[in-house]
Amino acid sequence: MGSQENRALVTAGDKSLSGTKYLWLYSAENLSERHQDRSALLRSGDLKTARASAIKESLRHLWSYKRRGWGEKHWKRWCFWAAHSRLQPVIDAARTLKRHEAGLMSYFANRISNAGAEGLNSRIQAIRVSARGYRNREHFKTAIWFHLGGLELYPIIP
């Protein structure tokens, strides 16, 4: 979305979005001080990218609620906002998240996520990629245990 809008602006002679990719990807609290002014100016502008960013940031606040009722209220408001944003990528993302609503709302009952499993899976995939694949499943399992098994490989000296 941002790249399309940037191309349209550059064609019109406006380079205000050029070189701002990481300003949009970082949340405001994680931006360095020297980039905060420019980011705030861009986010307050009347750009589609700014609207999409505001919708994304609003969804981040869902996880700060302690009670399911308040979380559901925020979720419903966010879904309505995203669905009526007239930004097709945001609408598509909202539809995808809506299909997983039950799982998202279960966070408020359990306060756990699958982040640990996703991180472990990512590391396993990195092992597979670094070896350019494994023909033997047992060798692959051995590599996973070796790299992620938490083995102490140094001898214990008494």
Secondary structure as a PSIPRED ss2 file (coil, helix, strand):
# PSIPRED VFORMAT (PSIPRED V4.0)

   1 M C   1.000  0.000  0.000
   2 G H   0.000  1.000  0.000
   3 S H   0.000  1.000  0.000
   4 Q H   0.000  1.000  0.000
   5 E H   0.000  1.000  0.000
   6 N H   0.000  1.000  0.000
   7 R H   0.000  1.000  0.000
   8 A H   0.000  1.000  0.000
   9 L H   0.000  1.000  0.000
  10 V H   0.000  1.000  0.000
  11 T H   0.000  1.000  0.000
  12 A C   1.000  0.000  0.000
  13 G C   1.000  0.000  0.000
  14 D C   1.000  0.000  0.000
  15 K C   1.000  0.000  0.000
  16 S C   1.000  0.000  0.000
  17 L C   1.000  0.000  0.000
  18 S C   1.000  0.000  0.000
  19 G C   1.000  0.000  0.000
  20 T C   1.000  0.000  0.000
  21 K H   0.000  1.000  0.000
  22 Y H   0.000  1.000  0.000
  23 L H   0.000  1.000  0.000
  24 W H   0.000  1.000  0.000
  25 L H   0.000  1.000  0.000
  26 Y C   1.000  0.000  0.000
  27 S C   1.000  0.000  0.000
  28 A H   0.000  1.000  0.000
  29 E H   0.000  1.000  0.000
  30 N H   0.000  1.000  0.000
  31 L C   1.000  0.000  0.000
  32 S C   1.000  0.000  0.000
  33 E H   0.000  1.000  0.000
  34 R H   0.000  1.000  0.000
  35 H H   0.000  1.000  0.000
  36 Q H   0.000  1.000  0.000
  37 D H   0.000  1.000  0.000
  38 R H   0.000  1.000  0.000
  39 S H   0.000  1.000  0.000
  40 A H   0.000  1.000  0.000
  41 L H   0.000  1.000  0.000
  42 L H   0.000  1.000  0.000
  43 R H   0.000  1.000  0.000
  44 S C   1.000  0.000  0.000
  45 G C   1.000  0.000  0.000
  46 D C   1.000  0.000  0.000
  47 L C   1.000  0.000  0.000
  48 K H   0.000  1.000  0.000
  49 T H   0.000  1.000  0.000
  50 A H   0.000  1.000  0.000
  51 R H   0.000  1.000  0.000
  52 A H   0.000  1.000  0.000
  53 S H   0.000  1.000  0.000
  54 A H   0.000  1.000  0.000
  55 I H   0.000  1.000  0.000
  56 K H   0.000  1.000  0.000
  57 E H   0.000  1.000  0.000
  58 S H   0.000  1.000  0.000
  59 L H   0.000  1.000  0.000
  60 R H   0.000  1.000  0.000
  61 H H   0.000  1.000  0.000
  62 L H   0.000  1.000  0.000
  63 W H   0.000  1.000  0.000
  64 S H   0.000  1.000  0.000
  65 Y C   1.000  0.000  0.000
  66 K C   1.000  0.000  0.000
  67 R C   1.000  0.000  0.000
  68 R H   0.000  1.000  0.000
  69 G H   0.000  1.000  0.000
  70 W H   0.000  1.000  0.000
  71 G H   0.000  1.000  0.000
  72 E H   0.000  1.000  0.000
  73 K H   0.000  1.000  0.000
  74 H H   0.000  1.000  0.000
  75 W H   0.000  1.000  0.000
  76 K H   0.000  1.000  0.000
  77 R H   0.000  1.000  0.000
  78 W H   0.000  1.000  0.000
  79 C H   0.000  1.000  0.000
  80 F H   0.000  1.000  0.000
  81 W H   0.000  1.000  0.000
  82 A H   0.000  1.000  0.000
  83 A H   0.000  1.000  0.000
  84 H C   1.000  0.000  0.000
  85 S C   1.000  0.000  0.000
  86 R C   1.000  0.000  0.000
  87 L C   1.000  0.000  0.000
  88 Q H   0.000  1.000  0.000
  89 P H   0.000  1.000  0.000
  90 V H   0.000  1.000  0.000
  91 I H   0.000  1.000  0.000
  92 D H   0.000  1.000  0.000
  93 A H   0.000  1.000  0.000
  94 A H   0.000  1.000  0.000
  95 R H   0.000  1.000  0.000
  96 T H   0.000  1.000  0.000
  97 L H   0.000  1.000  0.000
  98 K H   0.000  1.000  0.000
  99 R H   0.000  1.000  0.000
 100 H C   1.000  0.000  0.000
 101 E H   0.000  1.000  0.000
 102 A H   0.000  1.000  0.000
 103 G H   0.000  1.000  0.000
 104 L H   0.000  1.000  0.000
 105 M H   0.000  1.000  0.000
 106 S C   1.000  0.000  0.000
 107 Y H   0.000  1.000  0.000
 108 F H   0.000  1.000  0.000
 109 A H   0.000  1.000  0.000
 110 N H   0.000  1.000  0.000
 111 R C   1.000  0.000  0.000
 112 I C   1.000  0.000  0.000
 113 S C   1.000  0.000  0.000
 114 N C   1.000  0.000  0.000
 115 A H   0.000  1.000  0.000
 116 G H   0.000  1.000  0.000
 117 A H   0.000  1.000  0.000
 118 E H   0.000  1.000  0.000
 119 G H   0.000  1.000  0.000
 120 L H   0.000  1.000  0.000
 121 N H   0.000  1.000  0.000
 122 S H   0.000  1.000  0.000
 123 R H   0.000  1.000  0.000
 124 I H   0.000  1.000  0.000
 125 Q H   0.000  1.000  0.000
 126 A H   0.000  1.000  0.000
 127 I H   0.000  1.000  0.000
 128 R H   0.000  1.000  0.000
 129 V H   0.000  1.000  0.000
 130 S H   0.000  1.000  0.000
 131 A C   1.000  0.000  0.000
 132 R C   1.000  0.000  0.000
 133 G C   1.000  0.000  0.000
 134 Y C   1.000  0.000  0.000
 135 R C   1.000  0.000  0.000
 136 N C   1.000  0.000  0.000
 137 R H   0.000  1.000  0.000
 138 E H   0.000  1.000  0.000
 139 H H   0.000  1.000  0.000
 140 F H   0.000  1.000  0.000
 141 K H   0.000  1.000  0.000
 142 T H   0.000  1.000  0.000
 143 A H   0.000  1.000  0.000
 144 I H   0.000  1.000  0.000
 145 W H   0.000  1.000  0.000
 146 F H   0.000  1.000  0.000
 147 H H   0.000  1.000  0.000
 148 L H   0.000  1.000  0.000
 149 G C   1.000  0.000  0.000
 150 G C   1.000  0.000  0.000
 151 L C   1.000  0.000  0.000
 152 E C   1.000  0.000  0.000
 153 L C   1.000  0.000  0.000
 154 Y C   1.000  0.000  0.000
 155 P C   1.000  0.000  0.000
 156 I C   1.000  0.000  0.000
 157 I C   1.000  0.000  0.000
 158 P C   1.000  0.000  0.000
